[in-house]
Amino acid sequence: MAVSPALPHAVADPLLDDAIEPVSWLRPGPTLLVASTGGHLDQLYRLHRAFEPHLDEVEWVTFDTPQSRDLLAGETVHFVPYVEPKDLHGTRTSAAAALRLLRGHRFVRVISTGAAVAVPFLATARSLHLAGHYIESAARSTGPSLSGTLVSHVPGVRLYAQYAAWTAGRWQFRGTVFDGFAPARARRQPPASIRRAVVTFGTQRRFGFRRAAERLVRLLPEVCDCDAEILWQTGATDVTGLGIPGRESVPAAELRAAVAEADLVVGHAGIGSALLALEQGRCPVLLPRRYQYAEHTDDHQVQIATELRRRRLAVGTDVSRLGADGLLRAAGMAAVQAGDAPAFILQPD
């Protein structure tokens, strides 16, 4: 992980046995953590525990969903109206909420992993002379998203990419949300047939994934017991006529428990679905939504599936190429968490 040589560090004092702790290079005071729900919120939640210097006092801004209420239980959360991906009008209307919140509290910085809510909150923060930090999603392996591009034009915002290959100038690399995971050294013994499976297409409100549902309805009987338990979280996907008990949204605790017990996890290639599987020790089959089939606003899920396949943490493949062998291969893989995630070094405020 790249670390700027200019950052403060502990120094030895000849009069003391221990090193002197460094003075924080961030402004003292509370931090506002801002993210859209889904993978953006999952990333910020996981990364904020690895921030260095540690943030002692934080509050959150996100949308009011079952995911955010479960993940942020016990935290101070400010809910704002939902903004669709790439909804520029909704992004502009969020600016009023950002101004009210930032003027009415004593925050000293805003940190965001996107998406749409990042732009108004970071722009407003800088207009009020607060520090701003933007961490591009791990979904973006070749360059910034639209939100990242817009934020990069806001003077003074500290910018981070989760891939070293495209960092330059103001964009700095400090590691990725996937760095705390590794493939297990010993493969799991794949079951003769799968008794428990989880299929999740996330809770995307706007885009369905019928193409994946139709493929899995044909393939799963080839690898599953006839009485296998299969949990389907289908989001906005129309599953009419497929004969499956699709559920638009499954409570987070129930979904997490089902993934932990599953022989096989299949998901769309979203960051949230991938992290959910990895945190429960499962290497999922990841099926990218494709723009050409109106399954998402772009093809960024291809980048997620490609990166996790490269790390041997998932079986990533297009829906059209998925076969029973891919399902069984994933059932024989496992992920482990290598202790605490590496520190994510924030740039000085």
Steps between C-alpha positions, in 0.01 A plus 500: 500500500641840403568738787619855450845551653385845611247362747583529871638197677601392848845621607737358759564707814832414670345584838211257460484127440202524265453693178309825520160472338471729195279805509201446270534673164121533478307792642354422844122465501213280380478344154196455277509175301283516186399219264215373290359170621609170346865438426603860562380484860648153551840629385498809718392301805781249451766758410424746780611244758842490327549877467828632638486728692203339672180705497363515852177690435297426187147547370349362181294619202324244281157386379241343729498130405500168687871467416596835653288448811661160560859598419492830690298389802625697800665769285387861454343504153348782295271360231461688173262435207598221262689603185507269197838416345610780263192706589642849459174669603481294819866576566434873477202481734721325757709816520235670714509215752879516502500872571250469786690216663850639463403849613312370801771272640865527596652254251856565391508260205287294263612160367306321227517187286227632267287486311257780417490645853878547501495793260269744686640413844864537402438814295306654790767395749773673304287816458481511881877442530462148637740225398377255237613146412359290213576128463412359159315170502685170465268451201715744302823327398574709190408856599257713698122479488281793401478600867877471535556712190266771630655496848849526350406848375426619855816677622667357806324162520743217580455225240565126536479213252481135606724394210861614474503463120314823429612723786674822398507860610240562771377140488684295764502126572458381859375144447162342429201368687598150384846503660384328820392184312699212355413165344519213746811288453298180510202471273167415654376151423216568257185310591385218276196718447409839638248507783496873574549787256452876503430705190508877544454771242520771765216741567546720194173691460533588134662211315394138476721201422259262327774362275688362802183367664406303187851353472512393864154342489638267232840433660434466872304172467814345348705558816245518782314232695140465396397636841775764524428824686556793262454857620429746217543874562389639167470877551320660206531188281175372349492126574149442368462150355838376628354301789732642764408666831676826427513761777568864419692554822616259770577637850875544539536266797306224322701541181830500687407182688390329179828587326701368796323163474489477120692252289475743209452877467413659166460875461505788263851645496425783741744602772245444776410148390868409459597632845207322661619166363868557578431605858322167552791304351329430168646560154197592291409455138480861375290579192550854369198704399548636147410840363403357159217303664379800705616330821698800629617848408838371377724191506687565826392162640724334242794669673395368842461142375834519317689631804360242743562219250861623471533485879350146495218621724214435257392321186426795275336439164237639268151356536517352151816301588396369841481121521454238770879465523531862610241450773679191632838671482373784720357248747852363544659840573524692826617842615674595822546832676865564576454676833435872496488673164817695414496864607351746251722808538303822459672800347554798730205739528 
